[in-house]
Amino acid sequence: MSKVIVGMSGGVDSAVCAYLLKRSGHDVVGITLKTWISDGGKESRCCEISDAEKVCFVLDIPYYVVNCLDIFKKYVTEPFIRAYIDGKTPNPCTECNYYVKWMGMLKAADDMGAAMIATGHYANIKKLDNGRLTVSCAKFAAKDQTYMLYRLSQEMLSRTLMPLGELSKDEVRRIAEFAHLPVADKPDSQEICFVPDGDYAGYIEDNYDGEIPGPGNFVNEEGKILGPHKGIINYTVGQRKGLGIALGERSFVKEIRVKENEVVLSDNDSLFTDSFECSGLNFMGIEKPAVGAKILCMCKVRYHHTPAGAVVKLTGEDTAEVIFSEPVRAVTPGQAAVFYDEEGNVLGGGTINR
C-alpha cells in the first residue's frame, strides 16, 4: 500500500482517519500544519500539537509539525479581517483548505515521497461519468463538509483520501474508543479556529493595524435613522441578537453599507431574495462553462443551508448570476455559494458579492 500523509489537527476525526488508513495497510505519516498561535501561546483548534502527537504515539506512526504561520496569515487571517472591514462575512475555511491545508500537505507529501494525502473531512471523492473528480456529500448530512471544499483542484483531489465519508460522528467516536485513541471523547470545535471565543470584532480590533470603521447609524430600508450602531464589523446579514437597539419589534440586519457606515435593519420577510452575484469561481465536477452558459443546479449559500434549486448564469470569465426557483433567506456577501447536482456532487462554487 502507498505512503499517505495524514493531516492531524489533534481532534478525533483526523485521529480515526489515520487509524483506518494504517489498519488498511498504508504507510501512514502524521503531520500538523501549525497555522496560528495566540499572543498568550494558545494553539488553534486546527493544530493542537500535543493531542496530535499523543495520537501518533499510540498509532506508532511518524509525526511532524510544519510551520505555516506566515502563509495562514497571508491567505486566511488578513483576508478575513479585510472582508469584515469591507462589510462582508467571510468564510475562512474555504481559503484555508486550498492555500494552507492542501498545498501544505501536498508539499510535505512530495518532500517525503508520499503519493497521497488524507484528511478527516466528512465527504467522499468521486469520479464522474465525464471523467472529472469531485467531492460528493457525506452519507450523513448532519456532518457533511463538502461546502468547505469546493475550491480544491483536480490535481488535489487526485491525490486525496477521505476515509470518513461513509461514517457518522457516533461511529467515528466508537472507532476511536475501540482503538484506545486519547481524543475519543474530545468535543468538536464550534467556532473559527483562530477566534475560539467567537468574538470576531475583538479579534479584528486586536490584529488590524489600519483604521477600523467606527460607530454609525442603524437605518430602515427607506434610510430613516433608527439609532446608533457600534461599528460595522460587529454585524452580519440575517443577525437579530446583539444589535444593541430596541425597536419594539423583531429586526434583522438586511444590508451593510460601508461607504455610508450604515447598517440596514428590516423585518424577516425582507431578508429573502431570489438572486445574487458571485465571483472567484471554481468549477470542480464540470469543466468551466463558457460566458453566457446556464447551469441547472442546487445551490447552498452557507454551511447549514439546505441546497435550493437554482440556475447559474455565467456573466463573465469569473462572474455569475445565481437565480433561485424560490426566494432564499439571508444571502450574505463574503460567504461561499456552492453548486451541486441532484446526487450531491459538487459542480463548483464562488464567493457571494451582493
C-alpha positions as a Markdown table, in Angstrom:
| # | Residue | x | y | z |
|---|---|---|---|---|
| 1 | Met | 0.0 | 0.0 | 0.0 |
| 2 | Ser | 1.1 | 3.6 | -0.6 |
| 3 | Lys | 2.6 | 6.1 | 1.8 |
| 4 | Val | -0.1 | 8.5 | 3.0 |
| 5 | Ile | 0.4 | 11.9 | 4.7 |
| 6 | Val | -2.5 | 12.5 | 7.2 |
| 7 | Gly | -3.3 | 16.0 | 8.3 |
| 8 | Met | -3.5 | 15.8 | 12.1 |
| 9 | Ser | -5.5 | 18.5 | 13.9 |
| 10 | Gly | -5.4 | 16.9 | 17.3 |
| 11 | Gly | -9.1 | 16.0 | 17.0 |
| 12 | Val | -11.0 | 12.7 | 16.8 |
| 13 | Asp | -11.7 | 12.9 | 13.1 |
| 14 | Ser | -8.1 | 13.1 | 11.9 |
| 15 | Ala | -7.1 | 10.5 | 14.5 |
| 16 | Val | -9.6 | 8.0 | 13.2 |
| 17 | Cys | -8.6 | 8.8 | 9.6 |
| 18 | Ala | -5.0 | 7.9 | 10.4 |
| 19 | Tyr | -6.1 | 4.7 | 12.3 |
| 20 | Leu | -8.3 | 3.5 | 9.5 |
| 21 | Leu | -5.6 | 4.0 | 6.9 |
| 22 | Lys | -2.9 | 2.3 | 8.9 |
| 23 | Arg | -5.3 | -0.6 | 9.6 |
| 24 | Ser | -5.9 | -1.0 | 5.9 |
| 25 | Gly | -2.1 | -1.4 | 5.3 |
| 26 | His | -1.0 | 2.1 | 4.3 |
| 27 | Asp | 2.4 | 3.5 | 5.4 |
| 28 | Val | 1.0 | 6.4 | 7.4 |
| 29 | Val | 2.8 | 9.6 | 8.4 |
| 30 | Gly | 1.0 | 12.2 | 10.6 |
| 31 | Ile | 1.7 | 15.9 | 10.2 |
| 32 | Thr | 0.2 | 19.0 | 11.8 |
| 33 | Leu | 0.2 | 22.3 | 9.9 |
| 34 | Lys | 0.9 | 24.9 | 12.6 |
| 35 | Thr | -1.3 | 27.7 | 11.4 |
| 36 | Trp | -2.0 | 30.1 | 14.3 |
| 37 | Ile | -1.0 | 30.8 | 17.9 |
| 38 | Ser | -2.5 | 33.4 | 20.1 |
| 39 | Asp | -0.5 | 36.1 | 21.9 |
| 40 | Gly | -0.9 | 34.1 | 25.1 |
| 41 | Gly | 0.6 | 31.0 | 23.4 |
| 42 | Lys | -2.6 | 29.0 | 22.9 |
| 43 | Glu | -2.7 | 26.9 | 19.7 |
| 44 | Ser | -5.6 | 26.9 | 17.2 |
| 45 | Arg | -8.1 | 24.0 | 17.4 |
| 46 | Cys | -6.9 | 23.1 | 14.0 |
| 47 | Cys | -3.3 | 22.5 | 15.2 |
| 48 | Glu | -3.3 | 21.2 | 18.8 |
| 49 | Ile | 0.1 | 19.6 | 18.6 |
| 50 | Ser | 0.2 | 17.8 | 21.9 |
| 51 | Asp | -3.0 | 15.9 | 21.2 |
| 52 | Ala | -1.9 | 15.0 | 17.7 |
| 53 | Glu | 1.4 | 13.8 | 18.9 |
| 54 | Lys | -0.2 | 11.6 | 21.5 |
| 55 | Val | -2.4 | 10.0 | 18.8 |
| 56 | Cys | 0.5 | 9.3 | 16.6 |
| 57 | Phe | 2.4 | 7.8 | 19.5 |
| 58 | Val | -0.5 | 5.4 | 20.2 |
| 59 | Leu | -0.7 | 4.5 | 16.5 |
| 60 | Asp | 3.1 | 4.1 | 16.3 |
| 61 | Ile | 3.4 | 6.3 | 13.2 |
| 62 | Pro | 5.9 | 9.1 | 12.5 |
| 63 | Tyr | 4.8 | 12.6 | 13.3 |
| 64 | Tyr | 6.0 | 16.0 | 12.1 |
| 65 | Val | 5.0 | 19.6 | 12.6 |
| 66 | Val | 5.1 | 22.0 | 9.7 |
| 67 | Asn | 5.2 | 25.8 | 10.3 |
| 68 | Cys | 2.5 | 27.5 | 8.2 |
| 69 | Leu | 2.1 | 30.6 | 10.3 |
| 70 | Asp | 3.1 | 33.1 | 7.6 |
| 71 | Ile | 1.0 | 31.5 | 4.8 |
| 72 | Phe | -2.0 | 31.2 | 7.1 |
| 73 | Lys | -1.7 | 34.9 | 7.9 |
| 74 | Lys | -1.4 | 35.9 | 4.2 |
| 75 | Tyr | -4.3 | 33.8 | 2.9 |
| 76 | Val | -6.6 | 33.4 | 5.8 |
| 77 | Thr | -6.5 | 35.9 | 8.7 |
| 78 | Glu | -5.6 | 39.0 | 6.8 |
| 79 | Pro | -8.3 | 38.5 | 4.1 |
| 80 | Phe | -10.7 | 37.6 | 7.0 |
| 81 | Ile | -10.1 | 41.0 | 8.7 |
| 82 | Arg | -10.2 | 42.9 | 5.4 |
| 83 | Ala | -13.6 | 41.3 | 4.5 |
| 84 | Tyr | -15.2 | 42.4 | 7.7 |
| 85 | Ile | -13.9 | 45.9 | 7.3 |
| 86 | Asp | -15.4 | 45.8 | 3.8 |
| 87 | Gly | -18.8 | 44.9 | 5.3 |
| 88 | Lys | -18.7 | 41.2 | 4.3 |
| 89 | Thr | -18.9 | 38.0 | 6.3 |
| 90 | Pro | -16.0 | 35.8 | 5.1 |
| 91 | Asn | -15.7 | 32.0 | 5.2 |
| 92 | Pro | -12.0 | 31.5 | 6.0 |
| 93 | Cys | -12.2 | 27.7 | 5.9 |
| 94 | Thr | -12.6 | 27.5 | 2.1 |
| 95 | Glu | -9.4 | 29.6 | 1.6 |
| 96 | Cys | -7.5 | 27.7 | 4.4 |
| 97 | Asn | -8.4 | 24.3 | 2.8 |
| 98 | Tyr | -6.9 | 25.3 | -0.6 |
| 99 | Tyr | -3.9 | 27.5 | 0.3 |
| 100 | Val | -2.9 | 26.1 | 3.6 |
| 101 | Lys | -4.1 | 22.6 | 4.2 |
| 102 | Trp | -3.9 | 21.0 | 0.7 |
| 103 | Met | -1.0 | 22.9 | -0.6 |
| 104 | Gly | 0.9 | 22.4 | 2.7 |
| 105 | Met | 0.1 | 18.7 | 2.9 |
| 106 | Leu | 1.0 | 18.1 | -0.8 |
| 107 | Lys | 4.3 | 19.8 | -0.4 |
| 108 | Ala | 5.0 | 17.6 | 2.7 |
| 109 | Ala | 4.0 | 14.6 | 0.7 |
| 110 | Asp | 6.4 | 15.5 | -2.2 |
| 111 | Asp | 9.2 | 16.1 | 0.3 |
| 112 | Met | 8.6 | 12.7 | 2.0 |
| 113 | Gly | 8.0 | 10.7 | -1.2 |
| 114 | Ala | 4.3 | 10.1 | -0.5 |
| 115 | Ala | 1.8 | 9.5 | -3.3 |
| 116 | Met | -1.3 | 10.6 | -1.3 |
| 117 | Ile | -2.6 | 12.8 | 1.5 |
| 118 | Ala | -5.6 | 12.2 | 3.7 |
| 119 | Thr | -8.0 | 14.3 | 5.9 |
| 120 | Gly | -10.7 | 13.6 | 8.4 |
| 121 | His | -13.3 | 15.6 | 6.4 |
| 122 | Tyr | -16.8 | 14.1 | 6.1 |
| 123 | Ala | -17.1 | 13.9 | 2.4 |
| 124 | Asn | -16.4 | 11.5 | -0.5 |
| 125 | Ile | -14.2 | 11.8 | -3.6 |
| 126 | Lys | -15.9 | 10.6 | -6.7 |
| 127 | Lys | -15.0 | 10.2 | -10.4 |
| 128 | Leu | -18.0 | 11.3 | -12.5 |
| 129 | Asp | -19.0 | 9.9 | -15.9 |
| 130 | Asn | -17.4 | 13.0 | -17.6 |
| 131 | Gly | -14.1 | 11.9 | -16.2 |
| 132 | Arg | -13.8 | 14.7 | -13.6 |
| 133 | Leu | -13.2 | 14.3 | -9.9 |
| 134 | Thr | -15.5 | 15.9 | -7.4 |
| 135 | Val | -16.4 | 15.9 | -3.7 |
| 136 | Ser | -19.7 | 14.2 | -3.0 |
| 137 | Cys | -21.8 | 14.7 | 0.0 |
| 138 | Ala | -21.1 | 12.5 | 3.1 |
| 139 | Lys | -23.5 | 9.7 | 3.9 |
| 140 | Phe | -24.7 | 11.5 | 7.0 |
| 141 | Ala | -25.9 | 15.0 | 6.0 |
| 142 | Ala | -25.5 | 16.4 | 9.5 |
| 143 | Lys | -21.7 | 16.3 | 9.3 |
| 144 | Asp | -21.2 | 16.9 | 5.5 |
| 145 | Gln | -18.3 | 19.2 | 4.8 |
| 146 | Thr | -18.4 | 19.5 | 1.0 |
| 147 | Tyr | -19.4 | 23.1 | 1.2 |
| 148 | Met | -15.9 | 23.9 | 2.6 |
| 149 | Leu | -14.1 | 22.0 | -0.1 |
| 150 | Tyr | -15.3 | 23.5 | -3.4 |
| 151 | Arg | -12.1 | 25.3 | -4.1 |
| 152 | Leu | -10.0 | 22.2 | -4.5 |
| 153 | Ser | -8.4 | 21.4 | -7.9 |
| 154 | Gln | -8.5 | 18.2 | -9.9 |
| 155 | Glu | -4.8 | 17.6 | -9.1 |
| 156 | Met | -5.5 | 18.0 | -5.3 |
| 157 | Leu | -8.5 | 15.6 | -5.5 |
| 158 | Ser | -6.5 | 13.0 | -7.4 |
| 159 | Arg | -4.0 | 12.7 | -4.5 |
| 160 | Thr | -6.5 | 12.8 | -1.6 |
| 161 | Leu | -8.2 | 10.2 | 0.5 |
| 162 | Met | -11.2 | 10.9 | 2.8 |
| 163 | Pro | -12.0 | 7.7 | 4.8 |
| 164 | Leu | -14.8 | 9.2 | 6.9 |
| 165 | Gly | -17.3 | 10.0 | 4.1 |
| 166 | Glu | -19.5 | 6.9 | 4.9 |
| 167 | Leu | -19.3 | 7.2 | 8.7 |
| 168 | Ser | -21.4 | 9.1 | 11.3 |
| 169 | Lys | -19.8 | 11.0 | 14.1 |
| 170 | Asp | -21.0 | 8.4 | 16.6 |
| 171 | Glu | -19.3 | 5.7 | 14.5 |
| 172 | Val | -16.1 | 7.7 | 14.4 |
| 173 | Arg | -16.1 | 8.1 | 18.2 |
| 174 | Arg | -16.8 | 4.4 | 18.7 |
| 175 | Ile | -13.8 | 3.5 | 16.4 |
| 176 | Ala | -11.6 | 5.9 | 18.4 |
| 177 | Glu | -12.7 | 4.2 | 21.7 |
| 178 | Phe | -12.0 | 0.8 | 20.2 |
| 179 | Ala | -8.6 | 1.9 | 19.1 |
| 180 | His | -7.9 | 3.5 | 22.5 |
| 181 | Leu | -7.2 | 6.9 | 20.9 |
| 182 | Pro | -6.7 | 9.6 | 23.6 |
| 183 | Val | -9.0 | 12.0 | 21.8 |
| 184 | Ala | -12.1 | 9.7 | 21.6 |
| 185 | Asp | -14.2 | 12.0 | 23.8 |
| 186 | Lys | -12.7 | 15.3 | 22.8 |
| 187 | Pro | -15.5 | 17.8 | 21.9 |
| 188 | Asp | -15.8 | 19.3 | 18.4 |
| 189 | Ser | -14.8 | 22.9 | 17.8 |
| 190 | Gln | -17.8 | 25.1 | 17.2 |
| 191 | Glu | -16.0 | 28.4 | 16.2 |
| 192 | Ile | -13.5 | 29.5 | 13.7 |
| 193 | Cys | -10.1 | 28.1 | 14.8 |
| 194 | Phe | -8.3 | 31.4 | 15.3 |
| 195 | Val | -11.3 | 33.1 | 17.1 |
| 196 | Pro | -12.1 | 30.4 | 19.7 |
| 197 | Asp | -14.2 | 32.7 | 21.8 |
| 198 | Gly | -16.4 | 33.8 | 18.8 |
| 199 | Asp | -15.5 | 37.5 | 19.3 |
| 200 | Tyr | -14.8 | 38.4 | 15.7 |
| 201 | Ala | -14.9 | 42.1 | 16.3 |
| 202 | Gly | -12.4 | 41.8 | 19.2 |
| 203 | Tyr | -10.1 | 39.7 | 17.1 |
| 204 | Ile | -10.1 | 42.3 | 14.3 |
| 205 | Glu | -9.5 | 45.2 | 16.8 |
| 206 | Asp | -6.5 | 43.3 | 18.2 |
| 207 | Asn | -5.0 | 42.3 | 14.9 |
| 208 | Tyr | -5.6 | 45.1 | 12.4 |
| 209 | Asp | -3.1 | 47.9 | 12.0 |
| 210 | Gly | -5.3 | 50.2 | 9.9 |
| 211 | Glu | -8.3 | 52.3 | 10.7 |
| 212 | Ile | -11.4 | 50.3 | 11.8 |
| 213 | Pro | -14.8 | 51.8 | 10.9 |
| 214 | Gly | -16.3 | 53.5 | 14.0 |
| 215 | Pro | -19.9 | 53.9 | 15.2 |
| 216 | Gly | -22.6 | 54.9 | 12.7 |
| 217 | Asn | -26.3 | 54.6 | 12.3 |
| 218 | Phe | -28.9 | 51.9 | 12.0 |
| 219 | Val | -31.4 | 52.8 | 9.3 |
| 220 | Asn | -34.5 | 51.2 | 7.9 |
| 221 | Glu | -35.0 | 50.3 | 4.3 |
| 222 | Glu | -36.1 | 53.8 | 3.4 |
| 223 | Gly | -33.0 | 55.3 | 5.0 |
| 224 | Lys | -34.6 | 56.6 | 8.2 |
| 225 | Ile | -32.2 | 56.7 | 11.1 |
| 226 | Leu | -33.2 | 54.3 | 13.9 |
| 227 | Gly | -30.3 | 54.8 | 16.3 |
| 228 | Pro | -26.6 | 54.3 | 16.6 |
| 229 | His | -24.6 | 51.2 | 15.9 |
| 230 | Lys | -21.1 | 50.4 | 17.4 |
| 231 | Gly | -19.3 | 49.7 | 14.1 |
| 232 | Ile | -20.0 | 47.6 | 11.0 |
| 233 | Ile | -17.5 | 44.8 | 12.0 |
| 234 | Asn | -20.0 | 43.8 | 14.7 |
| 235 | Tyr | -22.8 | 42.8 | 12.3 |
| 236 | Thr | -23.7 | 40.3 | 9.6 |
| 237 | Val | -26.7 | 39.9 | 7.3 |
| 238 | Gly | -29.5 | 38.0 | 9.0 |
| 239 | Gln | -28.3 | 38.9 | 12.5 |
| 240 | Arg | -31.0 | 39.6 | 15.1 |
| 241 | Lys | -29.4 | 39.1 | 18.5 |
| 242 | Gly | -26.8 | 41.5 | 19.9 |
| 243 | Leu | -27.9 | 44.5 | 17.8 |
| 244 | Gly | -28.0 | 46.8 | 20.8 |
| 245 | Ile | -31.1 | 48.6 | 19.7 |
| 246 | Ala | -34.8 | 48.2 | 20.9 |
| 247 | Leu | -37.4 | 48.9 | 18.2 |
| 248 | Gly | -40.4 | 47.2 | 19.7 |
| 249 | Glu | -40.4 | 44.5 | 17.0 |
| 250 | Arg | -38.1 | 41.8 | 15.7 |
| 251 | Ser | -35.5 | 43.4 | 13.5 |
| 252 | Phe | -32.7 | 41.8 | 11.4 |
| 253 | Val | -29.6 | 43.1 | 9.6 |
| 254 | Lys | -30.5 | 43.2 | 5.9 |
| 255 | Glu | -27.5 | 45.1 | 4.5 |
| 256 | Ile | -24.3 | 46.7 | 5.5 |
| 257 | Arg | -23.5 | 50.0 | 3.6 |
| 258 | Val | -19.8 | 50.6 | 4.0 |
| 259 | Lys | -19.5 | 54.0 | 2.3 |
| 260 | Glu | -22.3 | 55.4 | 4.4 |
| 261 | Asn | -21.3 | 53.5 | 7.6 |
| 262 | Glu | -24.9 | 52.3 | 7.9 |
| 263 | Val | -26.5 | 49.0 | 8.9 |
| 264 | Val | -29.9 | 48.5 | 7.4 |
| 265 | Leu | -32.5 | 46.8 | 9.5 |
| 266 | Ser | -35.7 | 45.1 | 8.3 |
| 267 | Asp | -38.3 | 42.5 | 9.2 |
| 268 | Asn | -37.6 | 38.9 | 8.4 |
| 269 | Asp | -39.6 | 38.8 | 5.2 |
| 270 | Ser | -37.3 | 41.4 | 3.6 |
| 271 | Leu | -34.3 | 39.1 | 4.1 |
| 272 | Phe | -35.5 | 36.8 | 1.3 |
| 273 | Thr | -34.0 | 37.2 | -2.2 |
| 274 | Asp | -34.3 | 35.3 | -5.5 |
| 275 | Ser | -30.9 | 36.2 | -7.0 |
| 276 | Phe | -27.4 | 37.3 | -6.3 |
| 277 | Glu | -24.0 | 37.8 | -8.0 |
| 278 | Cys | -20.8 | 35.9 | -7.2 |
| 279 | Ser | -17.2 | 35.8 | -8.4 |
| 280 | Gly | -14.0 | 33.9 | -7.6 |
| 281 | Leu | -15.5 | 30.9 | -9.4 |
| 282 | Asn | -14.0 | 27.4 | -9.3 |
| 283 | Phe | -15.6 | 24.5 | -11.2 |
| 284 | Met | -15.0 | 21.0 | -10.0 |
| 285 | Gly | -17.4 | 18.4 | -11.2 |
| 286 | Ile | -17.7 | 20.1 | -14.6 |
| 287 | Glu | -15.4 | 22.0 | -17.0 |
| 288 | Lys | -15.6 | 25.8 | -16.7 |
| 289 | Pro | -18.6 | 26.8 | -18.8 |
| 290 | Ala | -18.5 | 29.5 | -21.5 |
| 291 | Val | -19.7 | 33.0 | -20.8 |
| 292 | Gly | -23.5 | 33.1 | -21.2 |
| 293 | Ala | -23.9 | 29.4 | -20.3 |
| 294 | Lys | -26.5 | 28.4 | -17.8 |
| 295 | Ile | -26.2 | 25.6 | -15.2 |
| 296 | Leu | -29.2 | 24.0 | -13.5 |
| 297 | Cys | -28.2 | 23.0 | -10.0 |
| 298 | Met | -28.9 | 23.0 | -6.3 |
| 299 | Cys | -27.2 | 25.9 | -4.6 |
| 300 | Lys | -26.0 | 26.2 | -1.0 |
| 301 | Val | -25.3 | 29.7 | 0.4 |
| 302 | Arg | -24.0 | 28.9 | 3.9 |
| 303 | Tyr | -22.7 | 25.8 | 5.7 |
| 304 | His | -26.0 | 24.8 | 7.4 |
| 305 | His | -28.2 | 25.9 | 4.4 |
| 306 | Thr | -30.3 | 23.2 | 2.7 |
| 307 | Pro | -29.4 | 23.4 | -1.0 |
| 308 | Ala | -32.1 | 25.1 | -3.1 |
| 309 | Gly | -32.9 | 24.9 | -6.8 |
| 310 | Ala | -31.2 | 27.5 | -8.9 |
| 311 | Val | -29.9 | 28.5 | -12.3 |
| 312 | Val | -26.3 | 29.7 | -12.5 |
| 313 | Lys | -25.6 | 32.0 | -15.5 |
| 314 | Leu | -22.0 | 32.8 | -16.4 |
| 315 | Thr | -21.9 | 36.6 | -16.8 |
| 316 | Gly | -18.2 | 36.9 | -17.3 |
| 317 | Glu | -14.9 | 35.0 | -17.1 |
| 318 | Asp | -15.1 | 35.0 | -13.3 |
| 319 | Thr | -18.6 | 36.2 | -12.5 |
| 320 | Ala | -22.0 | 34.6 | -12.4 |
| 321 | Glu | -25.6 | 35.4 | -11.5 |
| 322 | Val | -27.5 | 32.8 | -9.4 |
| 323 | Ile | -31.3 | 32.8 | -9.7 |
| 324 | Phe | -33.3 | 30.7 | -7.3 |
| 325 | Ser | -36.5 | 29.0 | -8.1 |
| 326 | Glu | -37.8 | 30.2 | -4.8 |
| 327 | Pro | -36.5 | 33.1 | -2.6 |
| 328 | Val | -33.8 | 32.2 | -0.1 |
| 329 | Arg | -33.2 | 33.9 | 3.3 |
| 330 | Ala | -30.1 | 36.0 | 4.2 |
| 331 | Val | -27.8 | 35.6 | 1.3 |
| 332 | Thr | -24.6 | 37.1 | 2.7 |
| 333 | Pro | -21.8 | 38.8 | 0.8 |
| 334 | Gly | -18.5 | 37.1 | 1.6 |
| 335 | Gln | -19.9 | 33.7 | 2.1 |
| 336 | Ala | -19.5 | 30.8 | -0.4 |
| 337 | Ala | -22.1 | 29.8 | -2.9 |
| 338 | Val | -21.6 | 26.1 | -3.7 |
| 339 | Phe | -23.4 | 24.4 | -6.7 |
| 340 | Tyr | -24.4 | 20.7 | -6.5 |
| 341 | Asp | -26.1 | 18.3 | -8.9 |
| 342 | Glu | -29.1 | 16.3 | -7.7 |
| 343 | Glu | -26.9 | 13.5 | -6.4 |
| 344 | Gly | -25.0 | 15.7 | -4.1 |
| 345 | Asn | -21.9 | 16.1 | -6.2 |
| 346 | Val | -20.1 | 19.5 | -6.2 |
| 347 | Leu | -20.2 | 21.2 | -9.6 |
| 348 | Gly | -18.4 | 24.3 | -8.4 |
| 349 | Gly | -18.8 | 27.5 | -6.5 |
| 350 | Gly | -17.8 | 31.0 | -5.8 |
| 351 | Thr | -17.9 | 33.9 | -3.4 |
| 352 | Ile | -21.2 | 35.9 | -2.9 |
| 353 | Asn | -20.7 | 39.6 | -3.9 |
| 354 | Arg | -24.2 | 41.2 | -3.5 |
